[in-house]
Amino acid sequence: MQETISAQNAESVLVFDIGGSHVSAAICRRATFELGAIATAPLRGVTSAQGFIDQLCNLGSEAGAGQKAAGAELAFPGPFEYENGISRMEHKLPFLYGVDLRAPLAAYFGWPMDHVRFLNDAAAYLLGEVGAGAAKGVERAVCITLGTGIGCGFAVHGRHVTSGPGVPPGGEIWNVPYGNGIVEDELSTKFLIANYKNRTGREISVAEMASRAETDDAARAVFEDFGTQLGKTLGDVLRDFAPQVVVLGGGISKSPHLFVPAAAQVLGDSMELRISALHEKAPLVGAGVAWFTA
């Protein structure tokens, strides 16, 4: 058990990022949202709620060794009861369904129950970029993570919002109707993979496609098509919210030279595209931002 520090006087907090394949933890400091050393472990082999809780406790102890953290903020994918600390995911980490995660963490670290907090992982990514990344100081910003799915977050004056003028229900765009389907059909890895297969008859990963782009005309054309589609889709879906900046993260964003120029040409001066400054660290930083700006 450690000495209890009030939330208002906290100078550091433990932050966690629960991903699809791993869990990471670090200390985040109030002054600059700077992270300490990151402790990480794979989720492979974790098959029970108690095993998962043990992993969180071990990583938190490793990341916070010798430091006085006031509590913890955990970035979790949904569906999740963020106010109560209870997962409602059935397809990912099914062994956590209905499990109270707040109580065992508070007991292990000796914190008051309300010093263990939870937020959506996409919101955490957004807050990281708004608080200490590519959207710092931007009045109206959107963060989009481009990968096998589409994560999204909206911010006004540095605050995450899920409703209001121009904000889709829940602050999500992945399932917004678009074209002959939904936005995710147009802006995820499956768009790139399907386009390349249509052109060549071969199916390869997006990472391999990006590595070939300098010498493979089909790969280069696929990314340019993706950029054009990205510009059109963002222009249509985000028009009413009118962000000044859209931050792009996720795996696809690591090859921005292949698609951002085409997207920017479509968008013109309507909104600026920026690449994530924090990448994998964004949810950890954003969890700290959420704690210290609550």
C-alpha positions as CSV (number, residue, x, y, z in Angstrom):
1,M,0.0,0.0,0.0
2,Q,1.2,3.5,-0.8
3,E,0.5,6.9,0.8
4,T,-2.8,8.3,-0.6
5,I,-2.4,11.5,-2.6
6,S,-5.4,13.6,-3.4
7,A,-6.4,13.8,-7.1
8,Q,-6.1,17.6,-7.0
9,N,-2.5,17.5,-5.7
10,A,-1.3,14.7,-7.9
11,E,1.9,15.2,-9.8
12,S,1.9,11.8,-11.4
13,V,-0.6,9.1,-12.3
14,L,-0.3,5.6,-13.7
15,V,-1.7,5.3,-17.2
16,F,-2.6,2.1,-19.1
17,D,-3.3,1.3,-22.8
18,I,-5.3,-1.9,-23.4
19,G,-4.7,-2.9,-27.0
20,G,-5.8,-5.8,-29.1
21,S,-2.6,-7.8,-28.5
22,H,-0.9,-6.2,-25.6
23,V,-1.1,-4.0,-22.5
24,S,1.2,-1.0,-21.8
25,A,1.6,1.1,-18.6
26,A,3.7,4.2,-17.7
27,I,3.8,7.0,-15.3
28,C,2.5,10.3,-16.7
29,R,3.5,13.6,-15.1
30,R,1.2,16.6,-14.7
31,A,3.5,19.4,-15.9
32,T,4.2,18.3,-19.5
33,F,2.2,15.0,-19.8
34,E,5.7,13.4,-20.2
35,L,5.8,9.6,-19.9
36,G,8.2,7.6,-17.8
37,A,9.5,4.2,-18.9
38,I,6.8,2.2,-20.6
39,A,6.2,-1.4,-19.3
40,T,4.4,-3.7,-21.8
41,A,3.3,-7.3,-22.0
42,P,1.5,-9.4,-24.6
43,L,-2.1,-10.5,-23.9
44,R,-1.3,-13.8,-25.6
45,G,-1.8,-16.5,-22.9
46,V,-4.0,-14.4,-20.7
47,T,-7.2,-16.4,-20.5
48,S,-8.9,-15.3,-17.2
49,A,-10.1,-12.2,-15.5
50,Q,-7.7,-12.8,-12.6
51,G,-4.8,-13.3,-15.0
52,F,-5.6,-10.0,-16.7
53,I,-5.9,-8.2,-13.4
54,D,-2.6,-9.7,-12.3
55,Q,-1.0,-8.4,-15.5
56,L,-2.3,-4.9,-14.9
57,C,-1.0,-4.9,-11.3
58,N,2.4,-6.3,-12.3
59,L,2.8,-3.7,-15.2
60,G,1.7,-0.9,-13.0
61,S,4.2,-1.9,-10.3
62,E,7.0,-2.1,-12.9
63,A,6.1,1.3,-14.5
64,G,5.6,3.1,-11.2
65,A,8.4,1.6,-9.2
66,G,9.7,4.1,-6.6
67,Q,7.2,6.8,-7.7
68,K,4.0,8.0,-5.9
69,A,1.2,7.8,-8.4
70,A,-2.1,9.2,-7.2
71,G,-4.2,6.7,-9.1
72,A,-4.7,5.2,-12.6
73,E,-6.4,6.1,-15.8
74,L,-7.0,3.2,-18.2
75,A,-7.7,3.5,-21.9
76,F,-10.0,0.6,-22.8
77,P,-11.8,-0.3,-26.1
78,G,-15.5,-0.5,-26.0
79,P,-18.2,-1.6,-25.3
80,F,-17.2,-0.7,-21.7
81,E,-19.0,0.9,-18.7
82,Y,-16.4,3.6,-18.2
83,E,-18.1,5.1,-15.2
84,N,-18.2,1.8,-13.4
85,G,-15.0,0.1,-14.7
86,I,-16.8,-2.9,-16.2
87,S,-16.2,-4.4,-19.6
88,R,-19.1,-5.3,-21.9
89,M,-16.9,-6.7,-24.7
90,E,-18.0,-10.1,-25.9
91,H,-15.7,-10.6,-28.9
92,K,-12.5,-9.3,-27.4
93,L,-11.3,-10.3,-23.9
94,P,-14.6,-12.2,-23.3
95,F,-13.3,-13.4,-19.9
96,L,-13.6,-9.8,-18.7
97,Y,-17.3,-9.5,-19.5
98,G,-19.1,-8.1,-16.4
99,V,-16.0,-8.0,-14.3
100,D,-15.4,-5.1,-11.9
101,L,-11.8,-4.0,-12.7
102,R,-11.8,-0.9,-10.4
103,A,-12.0,-2.6,-7.0
104,P,-9.1,-5.0,-7.4
105,L,-6.8,-2.3,-8.8
106,A,-7.7,0.2,-6.0
107,A,-7.2,-2.5,-3.4
108,Y,-3.8,-3.6,-4.8
109,F,-2.3,-0.1,-5.1
110,G,-4.0,1.3,-1.9
111,W,-6.0,4.0,-3.7
112,P,-9.5,5.3,-3.1
113,M,-12.0,3.7,-5.5
114,D,-12.5,6.9,-7.4
115,H,-8.8,7.2,-8.1
116,V,-9.1,4.3,-10.7
117,R,-10.7,5.7,-13.8
118,F,-11.4,4.5,-17.4
119,L,-11.9,6.1,-20.8
120,N,-12.4,5.0,-24.4
121,D,-9.1,4.2,-26.2
122,A,-10.0,6.3,-29.2
123,A,-10.8,9.2,-26.9
124,A,-7.4,8.7,-25.2
125,Y,-5.6,8.8,-28.5
126,L,-7.4,12.1,-29.3
127,L,-6.6,13.6,-25.9
128,G,-2.9,12.7,-26.3
129,E,-2.7,14.5,-29.6
130,V,-4.7,17.5,-28.3
131,G,-2.8,17.7,-25.0
132,A,0.8,17.1,-26.1
133,G,0.8,16.2,-29.8
134,A,-0.1,17.3,-33.3
135,A,-3.4,19.1,-32.3
136,K,-2.1,21.0,-29.3
137,G,-3.7,24.4,-29.1
138,V,-6.2,23.7,-31.9
139,E,-9.7,24.9,-31.2
140,R,-11.6,22.2,-33.2
141,A,-9.8,18.9,-34.0
142,V,-10.6,15.4,-35.0
143,C,-8.3,12.4,-34.7
144,I,-8.7,9.4,-37.0
145,T,-6.9,6.1,-36.6
146,L,-6.5,4.3,-39.9
147,G,-6.1,0.5,-39.7
148,T,-8.2,-2.7,-39.8
149,G,-10.9,-0.5,-38.4
150,I,-11.5,3.2,-38.0
151,G,-11.1,4.9,-34.6
152,C,-12.3,8.5,-34.2
153,G,-12.5,11.3,-31.7
154,F,-13.8,14.9,-31.7
155,A,-12.4,17.7,-29.6
156,V,-13.5,21.3,-28.9
157,H,-11.2,23.6,-26.9
158,G,-9.1,20.6,-25.9
159,R,-12.1,18.6,-24.6
160,H,-13.3,15.3,-26.0
161,V,-17.0,15.6,-27.2
162,T,-19.4,12.9,-28.3
163,S,-22.3,15.2,-29.2
164,G,-23.0,18.6,-30.5
165,P,-23.3,20.3,-33.9
166,G,-21.6,18.2,-36.6
167,V,-20.7,15.4,-34.3
168,P,-22.0,11.9,-35.4
169,P,-23.8,9.8,-32.7
170,G,-21.3,8.9,-30.0
171,G,-18.5,10.7,-31.8
172,E,-17.9,7.8,-34.1
173,I,-17.6,7.8,-37.9
174,W,-16.8,4.2,-38.7
175,N,-20.4,3.2,-39.0
176,V,-21.7,6.4,-40.7
177,P,-23.5,5.4,-43.9
178,Y,-21.4,6.4,-46.9
179,G,-21.3,5.4,-50.5
180,N,-22.7,1.8,-50.9
181,G,-21.8,0.9,-47.3
182,I,-20.3,2.7,-44.3
183,V,-17.2,4.9,-43.8
184,E,-15.1,1.9,-42.5
185,D,-15.5,0.2,-45.9
186,E,-13.8,3.2,-47.6
187,L,-11.0,4.1,-45.1
188,S,-9.6,0.8,-43.7
189,T,-7.0,-1.7,-44.8
190,K,-9.6,-3.7,-46.6
191,F,-10.0,-0.9,-49.1
192,L,-6.3,-1.0,-49.9
193,I,-6.1,-4.8,-50.0
194,A,-9.2,-5.2,-52.2
195,N,-8.0,-2.4,-54.6
196,Y,-4.6,-4.0,-55.0
197,K,-6.1,-7.4,-55.6
198,N,-8.5,-6.0,-58.3
199,R,-5.5,-4.5,-60.1
200,T,-3.1,-7.4,-59.8
201,G,-5.0,-10.5,-58.8
202,R,-2.7,-10.8,-55.8
203,E,-3.5,-10.2,-52.1
204,I,-0.7,-8.7,-50.0
205,S,-0.6,-6.8,-46.7
206,V,-0.7,-3.0,-46.5
207,A,2.8,-3.0,-45.0
208,E,4.1,-4.9,-48.0
209,M,2.2,-2.7,-50.3
210,A,3.8,0.4,-48.8
211,S,7.3,-1.1,-49.0
212,R,6.8,-1.9,-52.7
213,A,5.3,1.5,-53.7
214,E,8.4,3.0,-55.0
215,T,8.8,0.3,-57.7
216,D,5.3,-1.1,-57.9
217,D,3.0,1.0,-60.0
218,A,-0.1,-0.8,-58.8
219,A,0.8,-0.2,-55.1
220,R,1.5,3.4,-55.7
221,A,-1.8,3.9,-57.5
222,V,-3.7,2.1,-54.7
223,F,-2.4,4.5,-52.1
224,E,-3.2,7.5,-54.3
225,D,-6.8,6.2,-54.7
226,F,-7.0,5.8,-51.0
227,G,-5.8,9.3,-50.5
228,T,-8.4,10.6,-52.9
229,Q,-11.1,8.6,-51.1
230,L,-9.9,9.8,-47.7
231,G,-10.2,13.4,-48.8
232,K,-13.7,13.0,-50.2
233,T,-14.9,11.0,-47.2
234,L,-13.5,13.3,-44.6
235,G,-14.7,16.4,-46.5
236,D,-18.3,15.0,-46.6
237,V,-18.5,13.4,-43.1
238,L,-16.7,16.2,-41.2
239,R,-18.1,19.2,-43.1
240,D,-20.6,20.3,-40.5
241,F,-18.1,19.9,-37.6
242,A,-15.6,21.9,-39.6
243,P,-12.4,20.9,-37.8
244,Q,-9.3,23.1,-38.3
245,V,-7.1,20.0,-38.1
246,V,-7.5,16.3,-38.6
247,V,-4.8,14.2,-37.0
248,L,-4.2,10.8,-38.7
249,G,-2.9,7.9,-36.7
250,G,-2.9,4.1,-36.9
251,G,-0.9,1.8,-39.1
252,I,-1.7,3.3,-42.5
253,S,-0.6,6.7,-41.3
254,K,3.0,5.5,-41.1
255,S,3.3,5.9,-44.9
256,P,1.8,9.4,-45.2
257,H,3.8,10.4,-48.3
258,L,1.9,7.8,-50.3
259,F,-1.6,9.1,-49.7
260,V,-1.7,12.4,-47.8
261,P,-0.9,14.6,-50.8
262,A,-3.8,13.2,-52.7
263,A,-6.1,13.7,-49.7
264,A,-4.9,17.2,-49.1
265,Q,-5.5,18.1,-52.8
266,V,-9.2,17.1,-52.5
267,L,-9.7,18.9,-49.1
268,G,-8.0,22.1,-50.2
269,D,-8.2,24.7,-47.5
270,S,-11.2,23.2,-45.7
271,M,-9.2,21.4,-43.1
272,E,-5.5,20.6,-42.5
273,L,-4.2,17.0,-42.3
274,R,-1.5,16.3,-39.7
275,I,0.2,13.0,-38.9
276,S,0.2,11.8,-35.3
277,A,3.1,13.1,-33.3
278,L,2.8,10.5,-30.6
279,H,1.7,7.3,-32.5
280,E,1.6,4.3,-30.1
281,K,2.2,6.6,-27.1
282,A,-0.9,8.7,-27.8
283,P,-3.4,6.6,-25.7
284,L,-1.0,6.6,-22.7
285,V,-0.5,10.4,-22.9
286,G,-4.2,10.9,-23.4
287,A,-5.0,8.9,-20.4
288,G,-2.8,11.3,-18.4
289,V,-4.4,14.3,-20.0
290,A,-7.9,12.9,-19.1
291,W,-6.8,12.5,-15.4
292,F,-5.2,15.9,-15.0
293,T,-7.9,17.9,-16.9
294,A,-10.9,16.2,-15.4
